[in-house]
């Protein structure tokens, strides 16, 4: 489920962009692009996020709406560059128009998010994804000049439209009259000529520049924009005819710095001080997928690895660190690109951290920077401090989902209950949740009365379906399936469950509450290391054990039997190929079967809580991976039919 670091609204745009935008950009590998289904899902998410931004704007949350706008704009730009299946051209156009309308609303409210996005997709061949370019050394004569001559020559070789000539390499490097150069050697992704082409603004008189051609241009500029012909003043068209000079040798890449741990004398913490700055200000361009200039700041290892221009961080030497040069403006363009510069204090923090050795005080250098910060923040807070942080997060989530509704609240030892129900009803729900928490804990090897982890879990209770659906849309950024009554979220700092309940108690309340309490319990116990499919299935299995005769439990069992008969690839229950409702009941049935021997499931939970990898813990109990065990389970279900 989609979760964000509530309370840190400035991270939202980066989280939105990273979460779905590049899931398909990286999944298929260098030779393929997204399937039409994946592209359609991305476009649907873009439309949902645009509606969310519009609601934020109506609620007066203009800064958050602007960040959401930027995230959607980046999402659609990536889709356009990667290539859209022709069948989705109208869907893409509709999403772009919605984004334009949002930009107009923000501009009318006095929020400057820049000009309208010029989004012209490259159409992939029907039934195929757009090809991708494997970045080797790029030749200007062989690779770049022919493309520029063919696509831009009518305006900028035969003429000098806009004061810009492409008659020769020398003219290209000179740039435009009165403005200057259009490219920065070593920085392909942010060069002006690339932005014009990628946005679809250019070429205006020639054919479309394909994504592969754009990537070659980016790679050539990033590799130094070197000339490998005989004469820099020769016509680009003549270079096209005489190509054959071998490309210049690539400069050896600098080896990444090693991860160093703090010694105790440092004044700046990477996890607490540097990671949140980079996550908030840099991930929009340097996150997943195709990070600009080859520099990924998704995690600490990417930061140390550097990008196309070399090493970003030279431990103990800020003056030799590209990151410091860019954020201070010593090297252009200043970063973050086209956004406000970092404050003097933020620059001082990063510079001091580099000077003190660029030490890493997080858990895993491969973890995403937002999670590094979340873990550190949660670990260093006292139980009451973390409970306070969660109460602040709960208030912000409520304002986002129901800005005009004043919530009532109640509190127990393990839960902070918030909702649009009478306070007496919330108190009753809190008491029921405490009782169910004890039942859940004993199911998974815990003890009755023990805290979930460190702090209270927020429990949102909604009287009506529309209220619950609005929460899911605005907070979790998903459309709630029709049959869904509850959901949960966990990001280490925050942990919550949201459930649709009535003003009067109902027998169906127990399984709905138990399912989400069990899910949050397992997420907290493992600090998010148990896979989502396991947590979701175990939540339903725990609820069915607690309330076996409930309507929900009976419906899950019946639906699981029907879905198992249709299941062609049992391992699909662990991924996202199945519809959410089908996947939910099948995961329930799988975990329910495992819980016939609860000691094995309890041992897996305990091992992951202790730091073991889930797959290793699972195989240690069953001698197989979940993917290997799933066909045996599916066969046994069908035999029982």
C-alpha positions, 0 to 999 in steps of 0.5 A: 500500500502506498504510504508516505512520511506523514508530517514531512509534506515536502517529501510527498512529490518525491515519494509519489514520483518514485513510487509508481513512476519508475516501477516499470522503467527499471523492471523490464531491463535495458532492452524493453519498455513498459507493457501497455498494462503498466503504462495504463496503470501509470497514467491512471495513477497520474490522474488520481494524483492530479485529482488529489492535488486539486483537492489539496488546492481547494483545501488551501494546502497550496504548497502540497498541491504544487509539490504534487503537481511537480511529481505528476509532471515528472511522471508524465514526462518520463512516460512521454520520453520512454514511449507511449503505446498508440492505444494510450495516446488519448489517455495520455492526452487526457492526463496532460489536459488535467495537469494543464488545468491544475497548473492554471488553478495554481497560477490563479491562486498565486502559486508559481509552478512554472509554465505548462508542461509541454508533453508530446509522447514518443509513440512506441510501435503498436504492441511493443515498448519503446526501445532503450539505448545501452549507453556505451561510448557515443561518437559525435560523427557517427551517432549525433551529427546524423540525427541533428542534421536529419531532424534539425537541419531545415531550421538550423543548418540551412538557416539560423532560426532563433539565432541558433546554428547547427552548421558545424560542431563549432556552431553547436558549441557556441550556442544561441545569439544573446543567450549562449551555449545550449549544452554543458559538457559532462551534464547531458540530462540538464542541458538546454538542448536536451530539455527542448527535445525531451519536452517535445518543443523541438524540433518544430520543422523536422521529424520526431526525435526518438527516445533512443536518439535522445538518450544517445545525445544525453550520453554524448554530452555527459561523456564530455561532448567530444568531437571525433571528426577532422574539422570542427568547422566542417558541415554536419552534413559532410560529417554525416557522409564521412563518418568512420573515425573511432570514438575517443576513449572513455575516461576511467571512472573513479571508484566509489568511496567505501562506506565508513562508520562514525567514530563518535566525534562527528557533529552531523548525522547522515541519517538525521541531518543529511538524508532528509535534505537529499530526500526532500530536495533531490529525489525528484530528479535523482531517484529511481529509473533514469536519474539525471546525469547518472547520479542516483541519490535513492540510497547512500551507495548511489551517493558514494558511487557518483554519476556521469560527471564523476564522484559526488562525494570525496570524504573529508574534502568538500572542495573536491566533492561535486555535490558541494560544488553543485549545491553552492553554485560553484559549478553550474547549473546550481542544484536543485535544478529549477527549484529554490537553492538550499538554505545556507544552513542546509549547505553548511550541514552537508559540507560539514558532514563531508568534511567529517568523513562522509560517515554513514550512521544508518542501518543498510547503505542500500536502503532508500534515504527516506527509510534511513531517516525514518528508522533513525528518527524512530530509534532515537525517540522515546516511546512517548516522543514517538507517540507524540510524533504519531499524533501529529501525523494523525492530525495531518492525515485527518486534515488531508482526508477530512479538512472540514470535519472535527475528529473526536478521539480516545486513547488506550495503552496501545492505540490512539483512536481518531474518527468521526464517531461519537467519543463514547463509540471511539472509547468502545472501539479502543477497548475492543482493539486492546482485546483483539491486540492480545489475541493477535499477539498470542497467535504470532508468538507474542504475549498478551499485554505487550506493546506493539513496538515502541509507541501507540498505533493510530486507529482511524474509525469512519462511520460511512463508506464515503469517509473511508474511501476519501481517506484512502484516496487522499492519504494512501492515494489509492481507490479503495476496492468496493469490498474493502473495509480496512487498510493499514500503513507503516513507515517506521515513524508512523503506524496506523490502521483505518477501518469503516465501522458503524455508529452502532456495534456490529458483529462484522466489526471484530474481523475488520478490526482484527485484520488490520490490527494483525497487519500493523502488529506484524509490520511493527514487529519486523520494522517493515521487513516482512513482505506485504503479501505475507502481512496482508494474508496473515491479517486476514488469517488472524481475523478468521481465527479470531472470528471464524463464523463471521461473514467476512471469514466465511466469504474469504474461504469461499472466494479463496476456493473459487479463485484457487481453481482459476489460478494458473500460476500459483506464484502470482499470489506474491506479486501484482499480476492478480486483481487486489481482491483475488490476491487478498483471499488467495494470500489469506488461504496460503497463510491460513494453511501455514498457520495449521502449524503456528510454531513455524509461522511464529518462528519466521516472524521471530527470525525476521524481527531479529534481523534475518532475511524473510526468504531465508527464514521461510526456507529454514522452516519449510525447506522451500521458498514461498514460490516453490511451496505455492504450487504444492499448496494450490494442488492440495486446495484443488484436491480438497474440492 
